[in-house]
Amino acid sequence: MNERSYRLRDGELEWREVEGEIVALDLRASTYLSVNKAGTALWPHLTAGASRDELVTALISRYDVDVEAATRDVDAFVQALEAKGLLAS
């Protein structure tokens, strides 16, 4: 079974890292999004495309959290991005 890859939507999404956090502008919806430090750690992986396991591993290696906590955080972050239409279909 092939695991899904998550990737931020190309075009109409501008972002910058400011003081260790991501600030993004969704030009399509004309809305701003501020991403916390954990989300900021995941953002580069999402620009390149990453599986859920890769995102979980990125959080574990950056913050030394357990697998369950990292998985919950990744799932919540990905769901929030999907709800805002920021992930590629």
Phi and psi in radians as a Rosetta constraint file:
Dihedral C 1 N 2 CA 2 C 2 CIRCULARHARMONIC -1.598 0.35
Dihedral N 2 CA 2 C 2 N 3 CIRCULARHARMONIC 2.173 0.35
Dihedral C 2 N 3 CA 3 C 3 CIRCULARHARMONIC -1.327 0.35
Dihedral N 3 CA 3 C 3 N 4 CIRCULARHARMONIC 2.443 0.35
Dihedral C 3 N 4 CA 4 C 4 CIRCULARHARMONIC -1.132 0.35
Dihedral N 4 CA 4 C 4 N 5 CIRCULARHARMONIC 2.500 0.35
Dihedral C 4 N 5 CA 5 C 5 CIRCULARHARMONIC -1.838 0.35
Dihedral N 5 CA 5 C 5 N 6 CIRCULARHARMONIC 2.354 0.35
Dihedral C 5 N 6 CA 6 C 6 CIRCULARHARMONIC -1.803 0.35
Dihedral N 6 CA 6 C 6 N 7 CIRCULARHARMONIC 2.378 0.35
Dihedral C 6 N 7 CA 7 C 7 CIRCULARHARMONIC -2.535 0.35
Dihedral N 7 CA 7 C 7 N 8 CIRCULARHARMONIC 2.429 0.35
Dihedral C 7 N 8 CA 8 C 8 CIRCULARHARMONIC -1.138 0.35
Dihedral N 8 CA 8 C 8 N 9 CIRCULARHARMONIC 2.564 0.35
Dihedral C 8 N 9 CA 9 C 9 CIRCULARHARMONIC -1.094 0.35
Dihedral N 9 CA 9 C 9 N 10 CIRCULARHARMONIC 2.352 0.35
Dihedral C 9 N 10 CA 10 C 10 CIRCULARHARMONIC -1.417 0.35
Dihedral N 10 CA 10 C 10 N 11 CIRCULARHARMONIC 2.521 0.35
Dihedral C 10 N 11 CA 11 C 11 CIRCULARHARMONIC 1.286 0.35
Dihedral N 11 CA 11 C 11 N 12 CIRCULARHARMONIC 2.572 0.35
Dihedral C 11 N 12 CA 12 C 12 CIRCULARHARMONIC 0.983 0.35
Dihedral N 12 CA 12 C 12 N 13 CIRCULARHARMONIC 0.408 0.35
Dihedral C 12 N 13 CA 13 C 13 CIRCULARHARMONIC -2.425 0.35
Dihedral N 13 CA 13 C 13 N 14 CIRCULARHARMONIC 1.900 0.35
Dihedral C 13 N 14 CA 14 C 14 CIRCULARHARMONIC -1.906 0.35
Dihedral N 14 CA 14 C 14 N 15 CIRCULARHARMONIC 2.505 0.35
Dihedral C 14 N 15 CA 15 C 15 CIRCULARHARMONIC -2.658 0.35
Dihedral N 15 CA 15 C 15 N 16 CIRCULARHARMONIC 2.739 0.35
Dihedral C 15 N 16 CA 16 C 16 CIRCULARHARMONIC -2.535 0.35
Dihedral N 16 CA 16 C 16 N 17 CIRCULARHARMONIC 2.629 0.35
Dihedral C 16 N 17 CA 17 C 17 CIRCULARHARMONIC -1.614 0.35
Dihedral N 17 CA 17 C 17 N 18 CIRCULARHARMONIC 2.179 0.35
Dihedral C 17 N 18 CA 18 C 18 CIRCULARHARMONIC -2.241 0.35
Dihedral N 18 CA 18 C 18 N 19 CIRCULARHARMONIC 2.041 0.35
Dihedral C 18 N 19 CA 19 C 19 CIRCULARHARMONIC 0.889 0.35
Dihedral N 19 CA 19 C 19 N 20 CIRCULARHARMONIC 0.771 0.35
Dihedral C 19 N 20 CA 20 C 20 CIRCULARHARMONIC 1.423 0.35
Dihedral N 20 CA 20 C 20 N 21 CIRCULARHARMONIC 0.112 0.35
Dihedral C 20 N 21 CA 21 C 21 CIRCULARHARMONIC -2.295 0.35
Dihedral N 21 CA 21 C 21 N 22 CIRCULARHARMONIC 2.677 0.35
Dihedral C 21 N 22 CA 22 C 22 CIRCULARHARMONIC -1.553 0.35
Dihedral N 22 CA 22 C 22 N 23 CIRCULARHARMONIC 2.343 0.35
Dihedral C 22 N 23 CA 23 C 23 CIRCULARHARMONIC -2.084 0.35
Dihedral N 23 CA 23 C 23 N 24 CIRCULARHARMONIC 2.142 0.35
Dihedral C 23 N 24 CA 24 C 24 CIRCULARHARMONIC -2.118 0.35
Dihedral N 24 CA 24 C 24 N 25 CIRCULARHARMONIC 2.601 0.35
Dihedral C 24 N 25 CA 25 C 25 CIRCULARHARMONIC -2.118 0.35
Dihedral N 25 CA 25 C 25 N 26 CIRCULARHARMONIC 2.076 0.35
Dihedral C 25 N 26 CA 26 C 26 CIRCULARHARMONIC -1.570 0.35
Dihedral N 26 CA 26 C 26 N 27 CIRCULARHARMONIC 1.770 0.35
Dihedral C 26 N 27 CA 27 C 27 CIRCULARHARMONIC -1.144 0.35
Dihedral N 27 CA 27 C 27 N 28 CIRCULARHARMONIC -0.523 0.35
Dihedral C 27 N 28 CA 28 C 28 CIRCULARHARMONIC -1.143 0.35
Dihedral N 28 CA 28 C 28 N 29 CIRCULARHARMONIC -0.747 0.35
Dihedral C 28 N 29 CA 29 C 29 CIRCULARHARMONIC -1.733 0.35
Dihedral N 29 CA 29 C 29 N 30 CIRCULARHARMONIC -0.091 0.35
Dihedral C 29 N 30 CA 30 C 30 CIRCULARHARMONIC 0.967 0.35
Dihedral N 30 CA 30 C 30 N 31 CIRCULARHARMONIC 0.826 0.35
Dihedral C 30 N 31 CA 31 C 31 CIRCULARHARMONIC -2.273 0.35
Dihedral N 31 CA 31 C 31 N 32 CIRCULARHARMONIC 2.638 0.35
Dihedral C 31 N 32 CA 32 C 32 CIRCULARHARMONIC -1.741 0.35
Dihedral N 32 CA 32 C 32 N 33 CIRCULARHARMONIC 2.669 0.35
Dihedral C 32 N 33 CA 33 C 33 CIRCULARHARMONIC -2.415 0.35
Dihedral N 33 CA 33 C 33 N 34 CIRCULARHARMONIC 2.284 0.35
Dihedral C 33 N 34 CA 34 C 34 CIRCULARHARMONIC -1.900 0.35
Dihedral N 34 CA 34 C 34 N 35 CIRCULARHARMONIC 2.306 0.35
Dihedral C 34 N 35 CA 35 C 35 CIRCULARHARMONIC -1.961 0.35
Dihedral N 35 CA 35 C 35 N 36 CIRCULARHARMONIC 2.296 0.35
Dihedral C 35 N 36 CA 36 C 36 CIRCULARHARMONIC -1.247 0.35
Dihedral N 36 CA 36 C 36 N 37 CIRCULARHARMONIC -3.121 0.35
Dihedral C 36 N 37 CA 37 C 37 CIRCULARHARMONIC -1.092 0.35
Dihedral N 37 CA 37 C 37 N 38 CIRCULARHARMONIC -0.684 0.35
Dihedral C 37 N 38 CA 38 C 38 CIRCULARHARMONIC -1.132 0.35
Dihedral N 38 CA 38 C 38 N 39 CIRCULARHARMONIC -0.756 0.35
Dihedral C 38 N 39 CA 39 C 39 CIRCULARHARMONIC -1.117 0.35
Dihedral N 39 CA 39 C 39 N 40 CIRCULARHARMONIC -0.630 0.35
Dihedral C 39 N 40 CA 40 C 40 CIRCULARHARMONIC -1.106 0.35
Dihedral N 40 CA 40 C 40 N 41 CIRCULARHARMONIC -0.611 0.35
Dihedral C 40 N 41 CA 41 C 41 CIRCULARHARMONIC -1.173 0.35
Dihedral N 41 CA 41 C 41 N 42 CIRCULARHARMONIC -0.530 0.35
Dihedral C 41 N 42 CA 42 C 42 CIRCULARHARMONIC -1.501 0.35
Dihedral N 42 CA 42 C 42 N 43 CIRCULARHARMONIC -0.459 0.35
Dihedral C 42 N 43 CA 43 C 43 CIRCULARHARMONIC -0.918 0.35
Dihedral N 43 CA 43 C 43 N 44 CIRCULARHARMONIC -0.856 0.35
Dihedral C 43 N 44 CA 44 C 44 CIRCULARHARMONIC -1.052 0.35
Dihedral N 44 CA 44 C 44 N 45 CIRCULARHARMONIC -0.600 0.35
Dihedral C 44 N 45 CA 45 C 45 CIRCULARHARMONIC -1.187 0.35
Dihedral N 45 CA 45 C 45 N 46 CIRCULARHARMONIC -0.608 0.35
Dihedral C 45 N 46 CA 46 C 46 CIRCULARHARMONIC -1.312 0.35
Dihedral N 46 CA 46 C 46 N 47 CIRCULARHARMONIC -0.463 0.35
Dihedral C 46 N 47 CA 47 C 47 CIRCULARHARMONIC -1.233 0.35
Dihedral N 47 CA 47 C 47 N 48 CIRCULARHARMONIC -0.545 0.35
Dihedral C 47 N 48 CA 48 C 48 CIRCULARHARMONIC -1.564 0.35
Dihedral N 48 CA 48 C 48 N 49 CIRCULARHARMONIC -0.377 0.35
Dihedral C 48 N 49 CA 49 C 49 CIRCULARHARMONIC 1.714 0.35
Dihedral N 49 CA 49 C 49 N 50 CIRCULARHARMONIC 2.175 0.35
Dihedral C 49 N 50 CA 50 C 50 CIRCULARHARMONIC -2.629 0.35
Dihedral N 50 CA 50 C 50 N 51 CIRCULARHARMONIC 2.612 0.35
Dihedral C 50 N 51 CA 51 C 51 CIRCULARHARMONIC -1.416 0.35
Dihedral N 51 CA 51 C 51 N 52 CIRCULARHARMONIC 2.905 0.35
Dihedral C 51 N 52 CA 52 C 52 CIRCULARHARMONIC -0.998 0.35
Dihedral N 52 CA 52 C 52 N 53 CIRCULARHARMONIC -0.787 0.35
Dihedral C 52 N 53 CA 53 C 53 CIRCULARHARMONIC -1.059 0.35
Dihedral N 53 CA 53 C 53 N 54 CIRCULARHARMONIC -0.703 0.35
Dihedral C 53 N 54 CA 54 C 54 CIRCULARHARMONIC -1.138 0.35
Dihedral N 54 CA 54 C 54 N 55 CIRCULARHARMONIC -0.674 0.35
Dihedral C 54 N 55 CA 55 C 55 CIRCULARHARMONIC -1.168 0.35
Dihedral N 55 CA 55 C 55 N 56 CIRCULARHARMONIC -0.738 0.35
Dihedral C 55 N 56 CA 56 C 56 CIRCULARHARMONIC -1.072 0.35
Dihedral N 56 CA 56 C 56 N 57 CIRCULARHARMONIC -0.799 0.35
Dihedral C 56 N 57 CA 57 C 57 CIRCULARHARMONIC -1.052 0.35
Dihedral N 57 CA 57 C 57 N 58 CIRCULARHARMONIC -0.685 0.35
Dihedral C 57 N 58 CA 58 C 58 CIRCULARHARMONIC -1.083 0.35
Dihedral N 58 CA 58 C 58 N 59 CIRCULARHARMONIC -0.738 0.35
Dihedral C 58 N 59 CA 59 C 59 CIRCULARHARMONIC -1.187 0.35
Dihedral N 59 CA 59 C 59 N 60 CIRCULARHARMONIC -0.737 0.35
Dihedral C 59 N 60 CA 60 C 60 CIRCULARHARMONIC -1.063 0.35
Dihedral N 60 CA 60 C 60 N 61 CIRCULARHARMONIC -0.778 0.35
Dihedral C 60 N 61 CA 61 C 61 CIRCULARHARMONIC -1.238 0.35
Dihedral N 61 CA 61 C 61 N 62 CIRCULARHARMONIC -0.542 0.35
Dihedral C 61 N 62 CA 62 C 62 CIRCULARHARMONIC -1.423 0.35
Dihedral N 62 CA 62 C 62 N 63 CIRCULARHARMONIC -0.673 0.35
Dihedral C 62 N 63 CA 63 C 63 CIRCULARHARMONIC -2.063 0.35
Dihedral N 63 CA 63 C 63 N 64 CIRCULARHARMONIC 0.016 0.35
Dihedral C 63 N 64 CA 64 C 64 CIRCULARHARMONIC 0.913 0.35
Dihedral N 64 CA 64 C 64 N 65 CIRCULARHARMONIC 0.836 0.35
Dihedral C 64 N 65 CA 65 C 65 CIRCULARHARMONIC -1.780 0.35
Dihedral N 65 CA 65 C 65 N 66 CIRCULARHARMONIC 2.874 0.35
Dihedral C 65 N 66 CA 66 C 66 CIRCULARHARMONIC -1.373 0.35
Dihedral N 66 CA 66 C 66 N 67 CIRCULARHARMONIC 2.899 0.35
Dihedral C 66 N 67 CA 67 C 67 CIRCULARHARMONIC -1.045 0.35
Dihedral N 67 CA 67 C 67 N 68 CIRCULARHARMONIC -0.733 0.35
Dihedral C 67 N 68 CA 68 C 68 CIRCULARHARMONIC -1.104 0.35
Dihedral N 68 CA 68 C 68 N 69 CIRCULARHARMONIC -0.797 0.35
Dihedral C 68 N 69 CA 69 C 69 CIRCULARHARMONIC -1.142 0.35
Dihedral N 69 CA 69 C 69 N 70 CIRCULARHARMONIC -0.764 0.35
Dihedral C 69 N 70 CA 70 C 70 CIRCULARHARMONIC -1.100 0.35
Dihedral N 70 CA 70 C 70 N 71 CIRCULARHARMONIC -0.716 0.35
Dihedral C 70 N 71 CA 71 C 71 CIRCULARHARMONIC -1.117 0.35
Dihedral N 71 CA 71 C 71 N 72 CIRCULARHARMONIC -0.772 0.35
Dihedral C 71 N 72 CA 72 C 72 CIRCULARHARMONIC -1.049 0.35
Dihedral N 72 CA 72 C 72 N 73 CIRCULARHARMONIC -0.781 0.35
Dihedral C 72 N 73 CA 73 C 73 CIRCULARHARMONIC -1.126 0.35
Dihedral N 73 CA 73 C 73 N 74 CIRCULARHARMONIC -0.754 0.35
Dihedral C 73 N 74 CA 74 C 74 CIRCULARHARMONIC -1.094 0.35
Dihedral N 74 CA 74 C 74 N 75 CIRCULARHARMONIC -0.832 0.35
Dihedral C 74 N 75 CA 75 C 75 CIRCULARHARMONIC -1.054 0.35
Dihedral N 75 CA 75 C 75 N 76 CIRCULARHARMONIC -0.752 0.35
Dihedral C 75 N 76 CA 76 C 76 CIRCULARHARMONIC -1.129 0.35
Dihedral N 76 CA 76 C 76 N 77 CIRCULARHARMONIC -0.737 0.35
Dihedral C 76 N 77 CA 77 C 77 CIRCULARHARMONIC -1.159 0.35
Dihedral N 77 CA 77 C 77 N 78 CIRCULARHARMONIC -0.798 0.35
Dihedral C 77 N 78 CA 78 C 78 CIRCULARHARMONIC -1.096 0.35
Dihedral N 78 CA 78 C 78 N 79 CIRCULARHARMONIC -0.730 0.35
Dihedral C 78 N 79 CA 79 C 79 CIRCULARHARMONIC -1.101 0.35
Dihedral N 79 CA 79 C 79 N 80 CIRCULARHARMONIC -0.692 0.35
Dihedral C 79 N 80 CA 80 C 80 CIRCULARHARMONIC -1.131 0.35
Dihedral N 80 CA 80 C 80 N 81 CIRCULARHARMONIC -0.738 0.35
Dihedral C 80 N 81 CA 81 C 81 CIRCULARHARMONIC -1.128 0.35
Dihedral N 81 CA 81 C 81 N 82 CIRCULARHARMONIC -0.718 0.35
Dihedral C 81 N 82 CA 82 C 82 CIRCULARHARMONIC -1.110 0.35
Dihedral N 82 CA 82 C 82 N 83 CIRCULARHARMONIC -0.740 0.35
Dihedral C 82 N 83 CA 83 C 83 CIRCULARHARMONIC -1.082 0.35
Dihedral N 83 CA 83 C 83 N 84 CIRCULARHARMONIC -0.548 0.35
Dihedral C 83 N 84 CA 84 C 84 CIRCULARHARMONIC -1.553 0.35
Dihedral N 84 CA 84 C 84 N 85 CIRCULARHARMONIC -0.026 0.35
Dihedral C 84 N 85 CA 85 C 85 CIRCULARHARMONIC 1.269 0.35
Dihedral N 85 CA 85 C 85 N 86 CIRCULARHARMONIC 0.490 0.35
Dihedral C 85 N 86 CA 86 C 86 CIRCULARHARMONIC -1.640 0.35
Dihedral N 86 CA 86 C 86 N 87 CIRCULARHARMONIC -0.133 0.35
Dihedral C 86 N 87 CA 87 C 87 CIRCULARHARMONIC -1.739 0.35
Dihedral N 87 CA 87 C 87 N 88 CIRCULARHARMONIC 2.540 0.35
Dihedral C 87 N 88 CA 88 C 88 CIRCULARHARMONIC -1.159 0.35
Dihedral N 88 CA 88 C 88 N 89 CIRCULARHARMONIC 2.554 0.35
